[in-house]
Amino acid sequence: MVYAVEAISMVKQFGQITAVDGINFTINPGEIFGLIGPNGAGKTTTIRMICTLIKPTSGTINIFGQDATKQPEKTRQIISYLPEESGAYPNLTGWEYLNFMAKLQTPAGTNVKDIVNQAAEICGLGDRLKDKAKTYSKGMKRRLLVARALMTQPKLAVLDEPASGLDVIYAYQIREIVKRYVKEHGVTVLLSSHNMLEVEYLCSRVALVNRGKLIVEGEPSALKAQYKSENLEDVFMKVVGYA
């Protein structure tokens, strides 16, 4: 079987600091996989290595069968990445932003109009796409950005804290967008979050990370049963010895 993502003994050191310490996991094609843990656990560093933004100190990362460290440019063609702190250009309308990003992310000759229309359907912003992004609420901007990440139907969409800082309603809308899109198009999603309840709702499998190490991996229901817990937060607290 060719995995969507196969991370083998990934290590990343920044000077004397080991941010990621020998992490191993696999992601199956078409699933939503959650990488969860507290702030500073190593989630974002792991994601950036998978997206070929930084090189691992050691270890191997295969994306749909190709070595991402040896073929970064080829790997980037099948990945879409939404960083936690990304933003839209404030003086562009939603339509202008999506059109610009579609042209930037696709090869010449691509039907950009269809891609942008797809993004409009994903975000559900309707007539507000005619307005400049600087007039959007944080939740609206995040919906626009999630649509940008998904509109090209990448083989792997990597979403870092997609609902970060949003209220209950907007966070729910983001989760529904991701879940529906994966179901309809078979895109593989790697989702990072410190919100374990959010990940429990979205993901078929999860990996809990703490202090750069992967401490437990599995289906949310199986982990809750194994650790006799009501939710993944309780699982995490028991695994790291705080409960």
Buried (B, 14 or more C-beta within 10 A) or exposed (E): EEBBBBBBEBBBBEEEEBBBBBBBBBBBBBBBBBBBBBEEBBBBBBBBBBBBEBEBBEBBBBBBEBBBBEBBEEBBEBBBBBBBEEEBEEEBBBBBBBBBBBEEBBEEEEEBEEBBBBBBEBBBBEEBBEBBBEEBEEBBBBBBBBBBBBBBBBBBBBBBBBBBEBEEEBBBBBBEBBBEBBEEEEBBBBBBBBBBEBBBBBBBBBBBBBBBBBBBBBEBEEBBEBBEBEEBBBBBBBBBEEE
